[in-house]
């Protein structure tokens, strides 16, 4: 759920002015700043933006700056506008924005800027939290916007290349938005105090974003707050010369920021308005792919189990003593129930995804569709608080943790596949066999055929998955579902190393290892599904 807030500096006039001059209270000999607004004005009466940035790049300060500048407030009258209630405590490396918030910024020229501020991607709490962020972003976009003008991505401009977290954030973003929005995406690089500090390499961006508009900024709002703190110190901790330099630096940054915003709003004014239904549809498609992957993995696991049982039967000397006994064992194995996903239309259900648990823990779950496993655990009636340490939420149905559950628009169904078509030739040969060895050999032929049939089923499932991924890849900006999973794996492995260095407990390390293994299994399934298509392309071009 997202919140809606109007960002308007309190106690400050929003009327534009070109005559007021106000100097800082001290020191005396410092530049004055004329009250300025963004020039030239833009034509659109309303601009809808999605603001995205990884943790620690200064989204909150950017919102404060934008609200003040749009209102025509001069530097000396800047006021904080961001709502403290959206903040989450914790280390600076964690995401400080709890949930998406929708901001309306009234402007001095009578126009309006609507901004959806999103949670920090690549959050230090883990990849599951990033999935929750994606779900929250998609739902908030659907709620607040029918159209958007642009997506603005904030990043640290002092870094030379993308780190794992930034790479993952951008890959995730690219996977969330359709390719039709590519010309509506722009970057603002923060923390760039002067041009020599801008180290970001455009080639580090995903290929589809390398031609995006780029600006850099040293946020004067943050500088001004720091400067005011120094001014208020009694006794002072810095000399007046330093204070004067700080003041001059802030004013230079302010002038540059106004120039940058003028260019940004010219860009926004020219952006072709994009409908948001395609964004939400891509999100729904990605959840369908997740369900398809889950189904293929479940069928592969069960097929492997069945195949192993059949292989054991091939070497079971006790069963081979009698052809009849072996045939009975064969029938028992192939008639073992198996589980797979069955679509439930628009209805979503809470399913367990822990190992070989195929439990439908809450069919027709009343909690709104979400990938936020913590929200699911808190609100779905299938869960209760355990009495152990940490009061973890546990499922009343399967007794696994809430974090091992997920919403799907499908449910697990148990099926028994018995072959209806009788191999008449094999039956005839079995009945005509004169020795037990001959009968056993005929049964073994059936075993081998069954193994091959099971493997062919997996190929068919992989083909369906490949077709679904192709459709996603054609629509998504990134054009790669596998790329998203690979980036997630790299990020998690880095976090795993950090956890080891920090002395994390064995249980936490095991859960991280399990999470990585699940993603690697997903990637393997997708890569296998992609092989036929890649081979076809190679053959087509003679590669």
Secondary structure, DSSP 4 states (H G I P E B T S, - for coil): --EEEE---TT---S--SS-EE--SSSSS---EE----SSPPS-SEEEEEEEE-TTS-HHHHHHHHHHHHTT--GGG----S-GGGB--S-TTS--B-S-EEEEEE-TTS-EEEEEEPPPSS-TT-HHHHHHHHHHHHHHHHHH-SEESEEEEEEETT-SS--HHHHHHHHHHHHHSBGGGGGGEEEEEE--SSGGG----GGGS-GGGTTSEEEE---HHHHHHHHHHHHH-SS-SS-HHHHHHHHHHHHHHHHHHHHHHHHHHHHHHHSPPEESHHHHHHHHHHHHHHHHHHHHHHHHHHHHHHHHHHHHHHH-HHHHT-HHHHHHHHHHHHTS-EEEEEE-TT--EEEE-STT---EEETT-SSPS---HHHHHHH-TTEEE-SSTT--EEETTT--BGGGEEEESEEEEEE-----S--HHHHHHHHH--SHHHHHHHHHHHHHHHHHHHHHHHHHHHHHHHHHHHHHHHHBSS--HHHHHHHHHHHHHHHHHHHHHTT--HHHHHHHHHHHHHHHHHHHHHHHHHHHHHHHHHHHTT-
